[in-house]
Amino acid sequence: MTKKYSFLTFSVLSFLLGVLLISGCNKKTKKNPFGATGTPSSLMVVLPDSLDAQEVKDSIAAAFGKPVFVLPQKEPMQDLMYTPVGNFSSMFRSLRNILFVSIDPKMYTQPSVSIVRDHYATGQLLIHAKAESLTSFYRLLRVRGEQLSKYVYNEELKRWETVLEQTYSSPFARMVEEKFPGITVNVPEEMKYYHEGEDFAWASNMDTKRRLDFVVYSFPYRDENTFTLDYLIHKRDSVLAKNIVGQYDGSFVTTEKRVTPSFRGFTYKEAYRAEIRGLWAMVNDMMGGPFVMHALLDSAQQRVIVAEAMVYAPSAKKRNLMLYNEAALYTLRPTGSDFGSHAITDEENEK
């Protein structure tokens, strides 16, 4: 039987997430099963020697340095570093994300982008932006810059998902499987504190400086209006107010209403999901931070399964913490399914 914990019961864990988020060498480790190095969300921009100018850098920053939505403080989608191609040595070639810019009127007649993986190192993403002129390159950034920035963000999610396939909290996975038959999830193994309620499961690392929380809950499917921003936020507030309370009387988690959450529907592994990004707050307390929710329909049992990743880091940057926790949302899948495809094998179907 699990114990019930309040939102601030435990002391700070010795878990050093910064170590997990930085791979400083080419060696593959438990937390870095790749050869690519560098910090998550970093992007090395390789420029032609003749274009190593501030104007060019500012244009690239306008595309790749836009703020992540939603975070309490502004943090760019990617942290940019620059080097002229003449200095693009082996020291830089193992970095995890590289934007290689080529401008040559003899080779190109129009702007284009190609994506290459594992070119210099395993687990590496290399984006090759090509154009016949600087003006054409600027046009390429305006048209496709935001899309490419999101591409890098999603690549980081996939990297963490790969880590979570091998290294995760198995006790919480078992709790979810028992609480919500037919569903499983892989959350970071640092989450060693658990609580369960009615149709509710919660895991946390209980770190007061860089805190990760992950919840799973369910409720009956009503109709197509269930998958709307207003309805899902209404359900969220009622479930979390009941299950996540603070250290003071009358304190509980809710959705911060001063910043309108974002909503999008998308298909992942052939299943529809609703995603909400926003800020959470603690009523009658000073705590708060970002959250990402995924809601999906379990049609077999006519229920909605919701998973949420939350971060609390009052004096630290939150983008990479959120990436790490958000990646666990994409591991939410049918019990016994293939990790990569979420498809049930023939053997499982026969059981």
N, C-alpha and C positions, 0 to 999 in steps of 0.2 A: 504494500500500500504506500502510495506516495504522500509526502508531507505537503502541506500548503504553505507557500512562501509569499511574503509580501514583496512589493517591487523593490524595496531597499532593505534587505535583511542581512545580506552577506558582506563581508569585507572584500577588498579588491583582490582578485586572483593574481597570481604571479605570471599569468599568461602574457607573453610579449607578442602582441599581434604584429607589431612593426617588423619583427624578425620574419614572420610568416609572409609578409607582404613584399619583402625585398629578397631577390635572388641575386647575390653578388658575384656568382661565378658560373662557369659552364657546367658544373657537376649537377647531375640529376639527383634530387632528394625526394623524401616523402612528400614535402610540401611544394616541390618544384620538379614535376616529372618531365621537364623539358630541358633542352639545351639552351634555349633563349634566356637572356638575362634582363635585368632592369626592373624598375618598380612598375606595378600595375598602372595603367592609364598614362604612361610616359610615351612620347612619340618623338623619335629622332627624325629630323627633316634634313635631307641631303640636297643641297642646292648647287647648281652650276657655279663654278668659281666666279664667273662674271656677274652673278646675281645675288651675291651674299650682301644684300642691302636691307636697310631697315624697312623700306617701303614694301618689299617682297615679304618680309617676315610679318609685318603688320597685316597684310592681306591673308596670309596663312592663319595667323592667330584669330582673325575675324571668323574663320570657318571652323577651326578646331578648338578654339578657346572659349566658346560660348558656355555660359553657366549650366551646370547640371540642374535639371528640374526633378524633384523639389528638394532643396536643402535649406537649412536655416540661414547659412551664410553662403555667399557666392563661391563656388569652386568650378574651375574650368572642366570641360569634358576630358581634355587631355593636357598634360604638362608638356610643353614643347621645348625641344633642344634643337640647335642648328649646327650644321657643319658644312663647309664647302666640300664638294666632291673630292678635291685634292687632298683633304685631310681625313677622308673616309677610310680609316685604317681598320685592321682586324679588331681593335679595341671596341669599335662601334658596331661591327657587323654582326655581333651576336645579340644585339638588343632586340627586345620582343616585338616592338612596333616601329616600322621604318616607312617614312614617306620619301620616295626618291623622285626628284623633279628633273625632268629632261626637257629642254627647249632647243629645238633644232629645225629650222625651215627646210633643210635638205632631207630630213628623215620623216617629218610629219606634215600632213596637209590639214589636219584638224585636231582638236584636243581629244584625248581619250584617257581611260584609266584601265590598268590591268592589276589583278590581285594575284600575288604569288605567296605560297606558304612554304615554310621550311627551306628557304633559299640558302641562308647562311647557317641556320641553327634550327633544331627541332622545336616546334611550337611557335615559330616566328611568323608574323604577318608583315608582308612587304607590299606597300601600295605604290605603284609606278604611275605617276602623273606625267603625261606627255603632251606637248603642244608645239606648234610651229612658231609661236611668238609669245612675248610676255603678256600682251593684251589678251590673247587667246587663253593663256593660263589663268589670268584673272577671271575670265568668263567661266572657265571650268570650275573654279573655286565657288563662284556665285551660284552656279547651277547644281553642283554635286558635293560641295564642301560639307554641308550639314549631314547629308546622307553618309559620306565617308567617315565623318566623326562618330556617328552612331554605329557604323560598322566596327570601328575600333572598340567602342564601348561593349558591343555585343561579343566581340572576340574575347575580351577580358572575362565576361560572364562564362563563356564556354571553357576558358582555361580553369576557372575555379570549379566549374561543374566537373571537369576531368579529375581535379583533386578530390572532390567530394565523392566520386565513385569509389575511391579506395579508402579514404580517410574521413570518417563521419561518426556521429553519435549513434551507435547501434542500440543502446537502451531506449532512446527516444523513437527510433524507427519501430522498435517492438511495441512501444506505447501507442503509437499512431495506428499500427496494424491491428492491435487489439481494440482500440477505441473506435476506429473507423474501418471495419472489415472491408477488404478489397483495395485499400489505399496504403501506400508507404511513401517515405520521404527521407532524404539524406541531409542532415543539418551538420554544421561544423562540430567536430568532436570536442571543442572547447566548451560546448554547452553541456554542463554536467549537472545542472539543477533542473528538476522537472516538476510539473504540477498538472493534474488532470481534474476536469470538472465535467459537468453534463455536456456531452458532445463538444468537448474542449480539451486540447492538449497544449502545453506550454513548455518550452525549453529556453534556458538562459545561461550565459556565462557569469552573470552577476558581477561584472566588473564595473565599478563606479566611474571609471575613466574612459574605457572603450567597451561599452556594453553592447552585446548582441542578444536580441530576443527573437524567438520564432514561435508563432502560434498556428494551430490548425483547429478549425471548428467547422460545424456543419449545421444546416437547417433545411427544412423541407422546401422543395422547389414549388413555386407558386404558378408562375406563367412567364411569358417572355419579358414582362416588366421587372422580373427579378434582377436581370442583368442590366441594371441602370445605375448611374452614379448615386442618385438619391437613395434608392432602396438598399444598395450595398453599404453605404455609409450609415444609414439608419440601423441596419443589422449589426454592423461593426461596433457602433457605439453602445448598443444594448448588451452585446456579448462581452466586450472588454470591460465595461463598467461593472459587470457582475463577477468577472473572473480575475482581473488584474487590479488590485487595490494597492494604495501607497501606504507609507508608514504613519500618515496622519489620518485621523477620523474624517470620513467623508472625501478622501482622496481616491481617485480612480482614473484610468486611462480613457481618453476620448479623442476625437478628431479635432485638430485645430481648424476652426472655421474662418479665421481671418485670412487664410490663404486657400483659395479654391483648389481642391485636388484635381488632378488630371485623370481622364478616363480614356481607355482605348480597348477595343476588342480585337483579338488576333487569334490565328490558328497556330497551334504548336503541337507537333507530333500528331497531326490530323485530328486534334480536338480543340474546340473553341475555348478560349479563356478571356475573361475580363480582367484588365489590369487597372489598378488605381494607385497613383503616386500622390503622397501628401505629407503633412506633418501631423504628428500626434502630440498631445499635451496631457499633463497630469493635472486634473482639477484639484484645487486647494493645495498645490505644490508648485515648485518651480521647474520641474523636469519637462523635457520634450525632445523631439528629434524627428528624423524622417522615417517614413515607412513605405513599403511597396506591398500591395495585395494582389494575389491571383485568385480568381474565383472560377470554378469550372463545374459543369453539370455532370453528375453521376446519374445518367438516365435509367440505369438498371434498378436503382433504388430510389429514384425520384427525389434526390437530395442535391443540395449545393455544397461542394467542398471548398472551403476558403483556407488559404495559407497566407501568412503575413510575415515579412521580415522587417524588424525594427532596429534602430540604432540609437544609442544614447552616448554621446561623447562631448561633454560640455566645453572642454578646452582643447579639442583636437579636431583635425579635419575629418570629414565624414564620408567623402566620396568613395574611397577604397574600402572602408569598412562596410558601406552599403553594398558595394559590388560583391564582396565576399559573402554577405548574408543573402543578398538577392539571388545569387546563383543557386542557392538551395531551393528556391521556388520552382526552378526548372527540373528538379529531380522528383517533384511530386508526380506520382505515376501509379498505375495499377499494381498491386502486389503480385510478384512473380513475373512481371514483364521484363523485357530486355531494357537495360539501363539506357542505352543510346536511342532506341526507337520507340520505347514505351509500348511495344507490341507484345501481346501474349503469345507464347510459343504454342505449337501444336500439342506438346505434352501437357502444358498447363490447361489448355482448352479441354483435354480429355479427362481431366480430374473431376 
